[in-house]
C-alpha cells in the first residue's frame, strides 16, 4: 500500500507525472527499437512499442506548452543570483535560465508548425530549440563541475569545526556531491544527444550508429542516452533534499528535423 500511495502522490503532481511518462516513453522506445530489428513477430511488437513511445512523447510536448510561466517564475525568483556566493556559478545559472526560458517558445512554434496551426517551416525552430537545449546543458555541466570543486574544497578545509559538526556537514556535502554528479552525468548524456540532432557537419551531428538511435530517422531521440537520463533523474529525486536540484528544464521529448 505504501508503494501504491507513493505512486498516486507522484501522479498527482505535474513533475511526478512527467517523470513517469518519460520513463514509460523511453523504455518503450529502447525496447521497441531493439525488437524492430529482429524477426517479423518481434519486429511488429517493436513497431507498436515505438508508436506508444511517440504518443507519450507528443503528450509531453503538449504539456510543455504550459511550462513557460513556471520557468519565468523560477528565473524571476533566482534573478541575478544575489544569494549565490560563487560568481561563476551565479552567472552560469543566470545564462542557463535565459536559455531555458527562450527554449520553450521556440519549441511551441515548432510544434504549432508541425500541427499546421501556423504555416511556416518547423525545421529552423526545432534546430533553434535544440541549440538552446544544448547551450543550457553545456552551462549546466560547467555549473555542476564548479559546485563539485567547491564541495571538495569544503571537505579538505574543515575551517576549525568540531569533529561532530564536521561529520554531520561531511554527510550533507557527500549527499550533495552524489546528486550533482548524477546531474553532471545526465547533462553529458543529453548534450551528446542534442548535438546528434543538430544539422550534419557540426561535431558528431547525425553520426550516432543506428543501434544507438531509433529506427525512424529524424523522429526519435537517442534511446540509450535518454533512458540513462531518466534513470539518473529518478535516482536524483531521492539523492538531494534541495528543491534546486530538481528544477531544470524538462528534457525535450522530440527533435525532428524534417
NORDATA-V99842 format. One line per field, one symbol per residue. ss: DSSP state (H for helix, E for strand, - for the rest). phi: phi as a letter, one per 20 degrees, with the letter a starting at -180 (. if undefined). psi: psi as a letter, one per 40 degrees, with the letter a starting at -180 (. if undefined). A space follows every 10 residues. Layout:
ss->???
phi->???
psi->???
//
This chain:
ss->-HHHHHHHHH HH-HHHHHHH HHHHHHHHHH HHHHH----H HHHHHHHHHH HHHHHHHHHH HHHHHH-HHH HHHHHHHH-- ------HHHH HHHHHHHHHH HHHHHHHHHH HHHH------ --HHHHHHHH HHHHHHHHHH HHHHHHHHHH HHHHHH---- --HHHHHHHH HHHHHHHHHH HHHHHHHHHH HHHHHH---- ---------H HHE------- -EHHHHHHHH HHHHHHHHH- --HHH----- --------
phi->.fffffffff ffdfffffff ffffffffff ffffffeefg ffffffffff fggfffffgf fffffdegff ffffffffle mgeefeffff ffffffffff ffggffffff ffffemfcdc ffgfffffff ffffffffff ffffffffff ffffffcflm ffgfffffff ffffffffff ffffffffff fgfffgefgg oeldgmdffg fedffdgncc ffffffffgf gffffffdec fefffdebgf fgeacddf
psi->dddddddddd deiddddddd dddddddddd ddddddeaid dddddddddd dddddddddd dddedeeddd ddddddddbe fdehdhdddd dddddddddd dddddddddd ddddefdigi hedddddddd dddddddddd dddddddddd ddddddgefe iidddddddd dddddddddd dddddddddd ddddddeiii ehbfheeiid eeiiehheei ihdddddddd dddddddedh ehdddehihi hidighg.
//
